[in-house]
Amino acid sequence: MSATMPPVEGEDKSYHPDAGWHWHDATLIVFERENVGRFEYAVGAVDLYANANTSDLGGSYLELATFDDIDRAAHAYRDLQAEVDERMLLPFQLIDFLNQRAQQLGQQTPEWRAAEPAEYAAYAAMRSLDVPEPPIEAEYHFSTGVSEDGEPALQAVKRWTEQGDAREARQTLDTFGMSDEAAVVARELNVLAETEGLQVAMDLAKHIAEASGQIDADRAFLFSTGPIDRFTGDPQVDPTQRFHDAMAGTDTRLLEPIDPAVNYSFDLVSTDPYTLDLVANKWWIGQDGVLQNSGLIIESFSLESYEFEYEHEREVAAMDRDDLEHTHHRDGLEAAMRQAEARAVVYGELDPEREDGRLFYEGPPDRFTTLREAELSGREQPSTAPVSDVWQELIDRAENDQPEPEPHYWQMHHRPVETPAGEPLGTALILIEFPQLPPDFGTYLEEHGMDDTVYPTEARRLEVGHFADEDASRKFEAEFRSFLVPGIMEGPDLAPAVAKLEGLAGEWEPLGFQDISAFMSGAHPVIKDAAEWQLHYPHVDRETKNPFGDLDI
């Protein structure tokens, strides 16, 4: 997708219909519908995308079963949802699970179709049931009271309002001979809560209750009723462990260090067999203790191609994710999220002029400020450059964000070329680079030769030029090498530009182990259609005497 461009001042904002879409949600639904004059009940799932520019919703629907009886439909829905809960599947993991289930139900290819109004309405109805009630806050203090045996007691008190009624829970911490003694300790605990915080006071209260035998040592909480307590019952429990436990067994790599409240990750998500998305994810623990997340698609990669290109797209996506994680490791969370923000703008997944500058609209407040938020608030950037320059810098970085390539060992080859019918076309000059081998590997070869212990399993090749015969190809190679500067301008640096001047694509082709073995054997000619043959003409006038144009070498 192309980036959404800011509107000209004074004109209405309009966006390309493909811009601003990001993955939104996936969930099971069950709903009633009319079919040929009778009512039936459908059980299925929706996979939905939302548009950040227009707030539109769109997506696909997969039907799993239909029933004449509402009870049977409800039973089937509950069984599916129970399995999803048991597997602890997150929304973006649901699609793969449902595709497998559809195949088990007889659909050789899961029959996803465009969602219709009935499915959108069912989704809205189902999600409205999931909207949590505003959290009920409780108040805590320490007071005197009477134990079950009628003795003066020191007690922890929890009070809250539920459905308009005042509620209270008490936990006896210790008993005393006189109530005045209990009042002194209660007063000290209340002062401790005010000065050091509720958690510190409750840790001490739990210790007192354990020592007096009022609660067992392995009991985690002082209160078993009312809203979730605002303190942990066990001071030894690390709040970040909840995130570690929730992510166990997944491919998600939370950005370190783990925060007790909200965390982030960059993930590669296959929403369908033909698309791979690079997603920025936000994670937090909800009021019900369940892990929740919100995601923003940064960039999408098409997997509708030949196998080697399919794998190449996956490798590029993995490199982009690694680059974001490297930025986080080097420069921190805000720098990584701003880089993700810029990439999303470049690829049309995010509106740079959006009114709400956040990346994520759900969950706790984020631990970073986006570029758009900084623009809207007028906040100064650390750099003396204006915000717009920072934007451009990050966008430029996103468009060309690959680090400078490290030097590797490379070779040039002259290979005969034939048409598929076996007719000779000439000789191709081909450069092979081996990313697993150091640049001085040629010295090793001269001394020891090639053996299985050092044979590379990865490489990439590029066609530099097409020639009438091998002599012409070798002459061009000599000319090519005359422009190289060791350590500054190496063959792999110059080759793509030269290839483009020769009328070729100038694009690298990845090679696996078998491809390397077949090519290095030289047993077979290169096969190419005659229409792809761009023969080099050495006497064609160029813009300058430099045969490689205006390249800065």
C-alpha positions as CSV (number, residue, x, y, z in Angstrom):
1,M,0.0,0.0,0.0
2,S,1.1,3.6,-0.6
3,A,1.3,6.1,2.2
4,T,-1.7,8.4,2.8
5,M,-0.6,11.9,1.9
6,P,-1.7,14.9,4.0
7,P,-4.5,16.9,2.4
8,V,-3.9,20.3,0.8
9,E,-4.9,23.1,3.2
10,G,-8.5,24.1,2.6
11,E,-9.6,20.9,0.9
12,D,-11.6,18.0,2.4
13,K,-9.6,15.2,3.8
14,S,-10.0,12.0,1.8
15,Y,-8.1,8.8,1.9
16,H,-7.4,6.0,-0.5
17,P,-9.9,3.2,0.3
18,D,-7.1,0.8,1.0
19,A,-5.4,3.2,3.5
20,G,-5.7,3.1,7.2
21,W,-6.9,-0.5,7.6
22,H,-5.6,-2.6,10.5
23,W,-6.5,-5.9,12.0
24,H,-9.1,-5.3,14.7
25,D,-10.5,-8.5,16.2
26,A,-11.6,-12.1,15.7
27,T,-14.2,-13.9,17.7
28,L,-16.9,-16.6,17.7
29,I,-20.5,-15.6,17.2
30,V,-23.9,-17.3,17.4
31,F,-27.0,-15.6,16.0
32,E,-30.5,-16.0,14.7
33,R,-31.5,-15.4,11.0
34,E,-34.3,-16.1,8.6
35,N,-33.7,-18.5,5.8
36,V,-36.4,-19.2,3.2
37,G,-39.3,-18.4,5.6
38,R,-37.9,-20.2,8.6
39,F,-35.6,-19.2,11.4
40,E,-32.3,-20.9,12.1
41,Y,-29.4,-20.4,14.4
42,A,-25.8,-20.1,13.0
43,V,-22.5,-20.7,14.8
44,G,-19.4,-19.1,13.1
45,A,-16.6,-16.6,13.4
46,V,-15.7,-13.2,12.1
47,D,-12.2,-11.9,11.3
48,L,-12.4,-8.1,11.3
49,Y,-10.4,-5.1,10.2
50,A,-11.0,-1.5,11.3
51,N,-10.1,1.7,9.4
52,A,-8.3,4.3,11.5
53,N,-9.3,7.1,9.1
54,T,-13.0,6.4,8.7
55,S,-13.9,4.0,11.7
56,D,-15.3,1.6,9.1
57,L,-15.4,-2.1,9.9
58,G,-14.9,-4.9,7.4
59,G,-13.9,-8.5,7.3
60,S,-14.8,-12.1,6.7
61,Y,-17.2,-14.7,8.1
62,L,-16.7,-18.4,8.5
63,E,-19.8,-20.5,9.1
64,L,-19.2,-23.7,11.1
65,A,-22.7,-25.0,11.7
66,T,-26.4,-24.2,11.6
67,F,-29.2,-25.5,13.8
68,D,-33.0,-25.4,14.0
69,D,-32.9,-25.5,17.8
70,I,-31.5,-22.6,19.8
71,D,-30.4,-24.8,22.6
72,R,-28.3,-27.0,20.3
73,A,-26.7,-23.9,18.7
74,A,-25.9,-22.5,22.2
75,H,-24.4,-25.8,23.2
76,A,-22.2,-25.9,20.1
77,Y,-21.1,-22.3,20.7
78,R,-20.3,-23.0,24.4
79,D,-18.2,-26.1,23.5
80,L,-16.2,-24.2,21.0
81,Q,-15.6,-21.2,23.3
82,A,-14.6,-23.6,26.1
83,E,-12.0,-25.1,23.9
84,V,-10.7,-21.7,22.9
85,D,-10.5,-20.7,26.6
86,E,-8.8,-24.0,27.6
87,R,-6.1,-23.5,24.9
88,M,-5.8,-19.8,26.1
89,L,-6.0,-18.7,22.4
90,L,-5.6,-15.0,21.8
91,P,-7.8,-13.4,19.2
92,F,-5.2,-13.3,16.5
93,Q,-4.5,-17.0,17.1
94,L,-8.2,-17.9,16.6
95,I,-8.2,-18.1,12.8
96,D,-5.7,-20.9,12.5
97,F,-7.7,-22.9,15.1
98,L,-11.0,-22.3,13.3
99,N,-9.5,-23.3,9.9
100,Q,-8.5,-26.6,11.4
101,R,-11.9,-27.1,13.0
102,A,-13.7,-26.2,9.7
103,Q,-11.6,-28.9,7.9
104,Q,-12.6,-31.4,10.6
105,L,-16.2,-30.5,9.9
106,G,-15.8,-31.4,6.2
107,Q,-14.7,-28.1,4.6
108,Q,-11.7,-29.1,2.6
109,T,-10.9,-25.4,2.2
110,P,-12.4,-23.2,5.0
111,E,-15.2,-21.3,3.3
112,W,-14.6,-17.7,4.4
113,R,-16.7,-15.1,2.7
114,A,-17.3,-11.3,3.1
115,A,-19.2,-10.6,6.3
116,E,-22.8,-9.4,5.9
117,P,-24.9,-7.0,8.1
118,A,-26.3,-10.0,10.2
119,E,-22.8,-11.0,11.1
120,Y,-21.7,-7.5,12.0
121,A,-24.8,-7.1,14.2
122,A,-24.1,-10.4,15.9
123,Y,-20.5,-9.3,16.5
124,A,-21.7,-6.0,18.1
125,A,-24.2,-7.9,20.2
126,M,-21.6,-10.4,21.4
127,R,-19.0,-7.8,22.1
128,S,-21.5,-5.7,24.1
129,L,-21.8,-8.6,26.5
130,D,-18.0,-8.6,27.0
131,V,-17.8,-4.9,27.9
132,P,-16.6,-4.8,31.5
133,E,-18.6,-2.9,34.1
134,P,-16.7,0.1,35.5
135,P,-14.4,-1.3,38.2
136,I,-15.8,-1.2,41.7
137,E,-13.2,0.5,44.0
138,A,-12.8,-0.6,47.6
139,E,-11.5,1.3,50.6
140,Y,-9.3,-0.3,53.3
141,H,-8.4,0.6,56.8
142,F,-7.4,-1.1,60.1
143,S,-9.7,-1.0,63.1
144,T,-10.7,-2.7,66.3
145,G,-13.5,-5.3,66.4
146,V,-14.6,-8.5,68.1
147,S,-13.4,-11.9,67.0
148,E,-15.8,-14.9,66.6
149,D,-14.9,-15.9,70.2
150,G,-15.9,-12.5,71.5
151,E,-12.3,-11.2,72.1
152,P,-11.1,-7.7,71.4
153,A,-9.5,-8.0,67.9
154,L,-7.3,-6.1,65.5
155,Q,-9.0,-6.3,62.1
156,A,-8.4,-5.3,58.4
157,V,-11.6,-3.8,57.0
158,K,-12.6,-3.6,53.3
159,R,-15.6,-1.5,52.2
160,W,-17.2,-1.0,48.8
161,T,-20.5,-0.2,47.2
162,E,-22.3,-2.8,45.1
163,Q,-25.6,-2.2,43.3
164,G,-26.2,0.8,45.5
165,D,-25.7,-1.1,48.7
166,A,-22.7,-0.6,51.1
167,R,-20.8,-3.8,51.7
168,E,-18.0,-4.6,54.2
169,A,-15.6,-7.5,54.8
170,R,-13.5,-7.9,57.9
171,Q,-10.4,-10.1,58.6
172,T,-9.2,-10.7,62.1
173,L,-5.4,-10.3,62.3
174,D,-4.9,-10.8,66.0
175,T,-6.7,-10.9,69.4
176,F,-5.8,-8.9,72.5
177,G,-6.7,-8.8,76.2
178,M,-7.9,-5.2,75.9
179,S,-9.3,-3.3,73.0
180,D,-7.0,-0.3,73.7
181,E,-4.0,-2.6,72.7
182,A,-5.7,-3.5,69.4
183,A,-6.4,0.2,68.8
184,V,-2.7,1.2,69.1
185,V,-1.7,-1.4,66.5
186,A,-4.6,-0.4,64.2
187,R,-3.5,3.2,64.4
188,E,0.1,2.3,63.5
189,L,-1.0,0.2,60.5
190,N,-3.2,3.1,59.2
191,V,-0.2,5.5,59.5
192,L,2.0,3.0,57.7
193,A,-0.6,2.7,54.8
194,E,-0.7,6.5,54.5
195,T,3.1,7.0,54.5
196,E,4.4,3.8,52.8
197,G,1.4,2.7,50.8
198,L,-1.3,0.1,51.1
199,Q,0.8,-2.8,49.9
200,V,3.4,-2.3,52.7
201,A,0.7,-2.1,55.3
202,M,-1.1,-5.2,54.0
203,D,2.1,-7.2,53.8
204,L,2.7,-6.5,57.5
205,A,-1.0,-7.3,58.3
206,K,-0.7,-10.6,56.6
207,H,2.4,-11.4,58.6
208,I,0.6,-10.5,61.9
209,A,-2.3,-12.8,60.9
210,E,0.0,-15.7,60.0
211,A,1.9,-15.3,63.3
212,S,-1.2,-15.3,65.4
213,G,-2.7,-18.3,63.6
214,Q,-5.7,-16.3,62.1
215,I,-4.8,-17.4,58.5
216,D,-2.7,-20.1,57.0
217,A,0.8,-19.2,55.7
218,D,-0.1,-20.4,52.2
219,R,-3.2,-18.2,51.9
220,A,-2.6,-15.6,49.3
221,F,-5.3,-12.9,50.1
222,L,-6.8,-11.4,53.3
223,F,-10.2,-10.9,51.6
224,S,-12.1,-13.5,49.5
225,T,-15.1,-11.3,48.7
226,G,-15.7,-8.0,47.0
227,P,-13.8,-6.3,44.1
228,I,-10.3,-7.3,43.2
229,D,-7.9,-6.0,45.8
230,R,-5.5,-3.2,45.0
231,F,-2.6,-5.1,46.6
232,T,-1.1,-8.5,46.1
233,G,-1.7,-11.0,48.9
234,D,1.7,-12.5,48.6
235,P,4.6,-10.0,48.7
236,Q,6.9,-12.6,47.1
237,V,4.9,-12.7,43.9
238,D,6.4,-10.7,41.1
239,P,3.6,-8.9,39.1
240,T,5.6,-9.3,35.9
241,Q,5.4,-13.1,36.2
242,R,1.8,-12.9,35.0
243,F,3.0,-11.7,31.7
244,H,5.7,-14.4,31.5
245,D,3.2,-17.1,32.3
246,A,0.6,-15.8,29.8
247,M,3.2,-15.7,27.0
248,A,4.6,-19.2,27.7
249,G,4.4,-21.4,24.6
250,T,3.8,-18.5,22.2
251,D,6.1,-16.9,19.6
252,T,5.6,-13.4,21.2
253,R,8.8,-11.8,22.4
254,L,7.8,-9.1,24.9
255,L,10.2,-6.1,24.9
256,E,12.4,-6.2,28.0
257,P,12.3,-5.3,30.8
258,I,8.8,-6.5,31.5
259,D,6.6,-3.9,33.1
260,P,4.0,-4.8,35.8
261,A,1.2,-3.0,34.1
262,V,1.6,-2.8,30.3
263,N,4.0,-4.3,27.8
264,Y,4.7,-4.3,24.1
265,S,5.9,-6.6,21.3
266,F,6.5,-6.7,17.6
267,D,4.9,-9.9,16.0
268,L,4.6,-11.6,12.7
269,V,0.9,-12.7,12.3
270,S,-0.6,-14.8,9.4
271,T,-4.2,-13.6,9.2
272,D,-4.7,-15.8,6.1
273,P,-2.6,-18.1,3.9
274,Y,-1.7,-15.3,1.6
275,T,-0.7,-12.4,3.9
276,L,1.9,-11.9,6.7
277,D,1.5,-8.8,8.9
278,L,4.1,-7.1,11.0
279,V,2.1,-6.0,14.0
280,A,2.9,-3.7,17.0
281,N,1.1,-5.2,20.0
282,K,0.2,-3.8,23.4
283,W,-0.5,-6.2,26.3
284,W,-2.1,-5.7,29.7
285,I,-3.9,-7.7,32.4
286,G,-7.6,-6.9,32.6
287,Q,-9.7,-6.4,35.7
288,D,-10.7,-10.1,35.4
289,G,-7.1,-11.1,35.4
290,V,-7.1,-12.2,31.7
291,L,-4.4,-11.1,29.3
292,Q,-5.7,-8.6,26.8
293,N,-4.1,-6.9,23.8
294,S,-4.5,-4.2,21.1
295,G,-2.6,-4.4,17.8
296,L,-1.5,-2.0,15.0
297,I,-0.5,-3.4,11.6
298,I,2.8,-1.8,10.6
299,E,3.3,-3.4,7.2
300,S,1.7,-6.3,5.2
301,F,3.7,-8.8,3.1
302,S,2.1,-10.8,0.3
303,L,2.7,-14.5,0.2
304,E,1.0,-15.1,-3.1
305,S,4.1,-15.9,-5.1
306,Y,6.6,-18.5,-6.0
307,E,8.1,-20.5,-3.2
308,F,11.5,-18.7,-3.2
309,E,9.8,-15.3,-3.2
310,Y,7.4,-16.5,-0.5
311,E,10.4,-17.3,1.7
312,H,12.1,-14.1,0.8
313,E,9.0,-12.1,2.0
314,R,9.1,-14.0,5.3
315,E,12.8,-13.2,5.6
316,V,12.2,-9.5,4.9
317,A,9.4,-9.4,7.5
318,A,11.6,-11.0,10.1
319,M,14.4,-8.5,9.4
320,D,12.0,-5.6,9.8
321,R,10.8,-7.0,13.1
322,D,14.4,-7.5,14.2
323,D,15.2,-4.0,13.3
324,L,12.4,-2.6,15.4
325,E,13.6,-4.8,18.4
326,H,17.2,-3.6,17.8
327,T,16.0,0.0,17.9
328,H,14.3,-0.7,21.2
329,H,17.4,-2.3,22.6
330,R,19.6,0.6,21.5
331,D,17.4,3.6,21.9
332,G,14.4,2.6,24.1
333,L,10.7,2.0,23.8
334,E,9.7,5.4,22.6
335,A,12.2,5.4,19.7
336,A,11.1,1.9,18.6
337,M,7.4,2.8,18.7
338,R,8.0,6.0,16.8
339,Q,9.9,4.0,14.2
340,A,6.9,1.7,14.0
341,E,4.6,4.7,13.7
342,A,6.6,6.1,10.8
343,R,6.7,2.7,9.0
344,A,2.9,2.4,9.4
345,V,2.5,5.9,7.8
346,V,4.8,5.0,5.0
347,Y,2.9,1.8,4.2
348,G,-0.6,3.4,4.4
349,E,-1.6,1.7,7.6
350,L,-1.8,4.9,9.7
351,D,-3.0,8.4,9.0
352,P,-0.2,11.0,9.8
353,E,-2.9,13.7,10.3
354,R,-5.1,11.7,12.7
355,E,-6.9,13.6,15.4
356,D,-6.1,11.0,18.1
357,G,-2.3,10.7,18.1
358,R,-2.1,7.4,19.9
359,L,-1.1,4.1,18.4
360,F,-3.4,2.1,20.7
361,Y,-6.8,3.1,21.8
362,E,-7.4,0.5,24.5
363,G,-5.8,-0.5,27.8
364,P,-3.8,1.4,30.3
365,P,-2.0,4.6,29.3
366,D,1.0,3.9,27.1
367,R,4.6,4.3,28.3
368,F,5.6,6.4,25.4
369,T,4.6,9.5,23.4
370,T,4.0,9.2,19.7
371,L,5.3,11.7,17.1
372,R,1.7,12.7,16.3
373,E,0.9,13.2,20.0
374,A,4.0,15.5,20.3
375,E,2.8,17.4,17.2
376,L,-0.7,17.9,18.6
377,S,0.6,19.0,22.0
378,G,3.3,21.2,20.6
379,R,5.8,19.6,22.9
380,E,9.5,20.3,22.1
381,Q,11.6,17.4,20.8
382,P,15.0,16.7,22.2
383,S,16.4,17.7,18.8
384,T,16.5,21.3,17.8
385,A,14.8,20.4,14.5
386,P,11.0,20.9,14.3
387,V,8.7,17.9,14.7
388,S,8.0,17.8,10.9
389,D,11.8,17.2,10.3
390,V,11.8,14.4,12.9
391,W,8.8,12.9,11.0
392,Q,10.7,13.1,7.7
393,E,13.8,11.6,9.3
394,L,11.9,8.6,10.6
395,I,10.0,8.1,7.4
396,D,13.2,8.2,5.4
397,R,14.6,5.7,7.8
398,A,11.6,3.5,7.5
399,E,11.9,3.6,3.7
400,N,15.6,2.8,3.7
401,D,16.1,1.4,7.2
402,Q,18.4,-1.6,6.5
403,P,21.8,-1.2,8.1
404,E,24.8,-0.8,5.9
405,P,25.7,-4.3,4.6
406,E,28.7,-5.9,6.1
407,P,31.4,-7.0,3.6
408,H,31.2,-10.7,2.6
409,Y,33.1,-13.0,0.3
410,W,31.9,-12.7,-3.3
411,Q,32.8,-14.1,-6.7
412,M,32.0,-13.3,-10.4
413,H,31.1,-16.0,-12.9
414,H,30.7,-16.1,-16.7
415,R,27.9,-18.5,-17.6
416,P,26.5,-19.6,-21.0
417,V,22.9,-18.7,-21.5
418,E,20.3,-20.6,-23.6
419,T,16.7,-20.3,-24.5
420,P,14.3,-23.0,-23.2
421,A,14.6,-24.5,-26.7
422,G,18.3,-24.8,-26.3
423,E,19.3,-21.9,-28.6
424,P,22.5,-20.1,-27.4
425,L,22.1,-16.4,-26.4
426,G,25.5,-15.5,-25.1
427,T,27.2,-15.2,-21.7
428,A,25.9,-13.8,-18.5
429,L,28.2,-12.0,-16.0
430,I,26.8,-13.1,-12.5
431,L,28.0,-11.9,-9.1
432,I,27.5,-14.3,-6.1
433,E,27.7,-13.1,-2.5
434,F,28.1,-15.5,0.4
435,P,26.8,-13.9,3.7
436,Q,28.2,-16.7,5.8
437,L,31.8,-16.2,4.6
438,P,34.2,-13.4,5.6
439,P,35.6,-11.1,2.8
440,D,39.0,-12.7,3.0
441,F,37.7,-16.2,2.4
442,G,39.6,-16.4,-0.9
443,T,42.9,-16.6,1.0
444,Y,41.6,-19.6,2.9
445,L,40.5,-21.2,-0.4
446,E,44.0,-20.7,-1.9
447,E,45.6,-22.4,1.1
448,H,43.2,-25.2,2.0
449,G,40.6,-25.5,-0.9
450,M,36.9,-26.1,-0.4
451,D,35.6,-28.9,1.8
452,D,32.3,-29.8,3.4
453,T,33.1,-28.1,6.7
454,V,33.1,-24.7,5.2
455,Y,30.7,-25.1,2.3
456,P,28.1,-22.3,2.5
457,T,24.4,-23.0,2.7
458,E,23.2,-19.5,1.9
459,A,24.0,-17.1,-0.9
460,R,22.5,-14.5,-3.3
461,R,23.1,-13.9,-7.0
462,L,22.7,-10.9,-9.3
463,E,23.0,-10.7,-13.1
464,V,25.3,-7.8,-13.8
465,G,25.2,-7.9,-17.7
466,H,24.6,-9.9,-20.8
467,F,27.3,-10.4,-23.4
468,A,27.8,-11.9,-26.9
469,D,30.5,-14.2,-25.6
470,E,32.8,-15.0,-22.7
471,D,35.6,-12.7,-23.9
472,A,33.3,-9.7,-23.9
473,S,32.0,-10.7,-20.4
474,R,35.5,-10.9,-19.0
475,K,36.5,-7.6,-20.5
476,F,33.5,-6.0,-18.8
477,E,34.5,-7.6,-15.5
478,A,37.9,-6.0,-15.7
479,E,36.3,-2.7,-16.4
480,F,33.9,-3.3,-13.5
481,R,36.7,-4.1,-11.0
482,S,38.6,-1.0,-12.0
483,F,36.0,1.1,-10.2
484,L,36.1,-0.9,-6.9
485,V,37.8,0.4,-3.8
486,P,38.5,-2.3,-1.2
487,G,36.7,-1.7,2.1
488,I,34.8,1.3,0.5
489,M,33.2,0.2,-2.7
490,E,33.0,-3.6,-3.1
491,G,31.5,-5.6,-5.9
492,P,28.1,-6.3,-4.2
493,D,27.8,-2.5,-3.5
494,L,28.2,-1.5,-7.1
495,A,26.6,-4.4,-9.0
496,P,22.9,-3.5,-8.6
497,A,23.4,0.0,-10.1
498,V,25.5,-1.3,-12.9
499,A,22.9,-4.0,-13.7
500,K,20.2,-1.3,-14.0
501,L,22.4,0.7,-16.3
502,E,22.6,-2.4,-18.5
503,G,18.8,-2.6,-18.6
504,L,18.5,-5.4,-16.1
505,A,16.4,-5.5,-12.9
506,G,19.4,-5.2,-10.6
507,E,17.6,-7.3,-7.9
508,W,19.2,-10.0,-5.8
509,E,18.0,-13.6,-6.0
510,P,18.4,-15.8,-2.8
511,L,20.1,-19.2,-3.2
512,G,19.7,-22.2,-0.9
513,F,22.2,-25.0,-0.5
514,Q,21.0,-27.0,-3.5
515,D,20.9,-23.9,-5.7
516,I,24.5,-23.1,-4.7
517,S,25.6,-26.6,-5.5
518,A,23.9,-26.7,-8.9
519,F,25.3,-23.2,-9.8
520,M,28.8,-23.8,-8.7
521,S,29.0,-27.1,-10.5
522,G,28.6,-25.2,-13.8
523,A,27.1,-28.3,-15.4
524,H,24.1,-26.5,-16.8
525,P,23.7,-23.3,-18.7
526,V,21.5,-20.4,-17.5
527,I,18.0,-20.7,-19.1
528,K,16.4,-17.4,-20.2
529,D,13.7,-16.3,-22.6
530,A,15.0,-14.4,-25.6
531,A,12.8,-11.4,-24.6
532,E,14.8,-11.1,-21.3
533,W,18.1,-10.9,-23.0
534,Q,19.6,-7.4,-22.8
535,L,22.8,-7.6,-24.8
536,H,25.6,-5.2,-23.9
537,Y,26.7,-2.9,-26.7
538,P,30.2,-1.5,-25.7
539,H,30.1,1.4,-28.2
540,V,26.8,2.9,-27.1
541,D,27.4,6.6,-26.1
542,R,27.0,7.3,-22.4
543,E,26.3,10.5,-20.5
544,T,29.9,10.5,-19.1
545,K,33.1,8.6,-19.8
546,N,32.4,6.6,-16.7
547,P,30.7,3.4,-17.9
548,F,28.8,3.3,-14.6
549,G,27.1,6.6,-14.9
550,D,27.0,9.1,-12.1
551,L,27.5,6.7,-9.3
552,D,29.4,8.2,-6.3
553,I,32.3,5.9,-5.9
